[in-house]
């Protein structure tokens, strides 16, 4: 059998198989890296948290330029339009609850005054289920209630708390913003230590307040609207959202963010890598979406390597198979050859048989 096998070709086939295994392993590692990035973006799972994993939900977001001029009243009109769209599609709330979650908000930079002075803080004025979508890392206290009759609660990050009061736990104390007093109800820490999060979050201290509180100091327009919607059929959630949330596409972008790390989306992003840094609008995304977009770029780069290594794995598979066939090696032949070798080996007599044979010889003598 060995005489019929070309061992050089057989060895080459083995090398190709090792290359195949290595390429497949690298693809697997890259997939795990992408999965890790996806799991670090907690707002992508807002639908799962809202439905408690019982139904399939999709998270859809709309982000606008500052010049879009979306008022809070218009955002509330979108909420009613989504309700109507879901009802028309026979999606009804269970047991008097709500079948979907939403949040919206506005970006601003506001002066915050405490006992140690005044600090300009990046501010998000939000409404709806913001703390369901974005689970802030509270160190003290918690989120504020969206009560229009008492909207004066704010959440500060640790950095801002230190700068305006020189302490962390200042829950219950007040800060002055644009001449109005607000009560601190929560102190947050940074949610992640990843480079993408740090870059997106920035070094400027941050504050969160309700849109109703923002309106008390002459607040402006809404810059984002996010929804977690039932999505039993692919595309259903985005269709309901797009029909309800109508904004000029020249100054806005609508994204179904839940599947942003799917193979299809990553492959499409990979094809656009050459144009990744070309800006065609003036949309200022909130920090969590900027973090996700950094991850999108990294995932697209990884996809480029995955495609290359997948192609290498495919070529190695074909080459290994062809070389194996040409070499003349077969599993049946290998088994027969091994059996032949085992059968050809001289059998050793057991020690007790050798001793018995020697004793019989002495007796005969």
Secondary structure as UniProt FT lines:
FT   HELIX           2..4
FT   HELIX           7..40
FT   HELIX           42..45
FT   HELIX           46..51
FT   TURN            52..53
FT   STRAND          57..64
FT   HELIX           66..68
FT   HELIX           72..88
FT   TURN            89..90
FT   TURN            95..96
FT   STRAND          101..114
FT   TURN            115..116
FT   STRAND          117..128
FT   HELIX           130..133
FT   STRAND          137..141
FT   TURN            148..149
FT   STRAND          153..157
FT   HELIX           158..165
FT   TURN            171..172
FT   STRAND          174..177
FT   TURN            178..179
FT   STRAND          180..189
FT   HELIX           195..201
FT   STRAND          206..210
FT   HELIX           211..216
FT   TURN            217..218
FT   STRAND          224..230
FT   TURN            234..235
FT   HELIX           236..244
FT   TURN            249..250
FT   STRAND          252..256
FT   TURN            258..261
FT   HELIX           263..271
FT   HELIX           273..275
FT   TURN            276..277
FT   HELIX           287..327
FT   HELIX           331..344
FT   HELIX           351..364
//
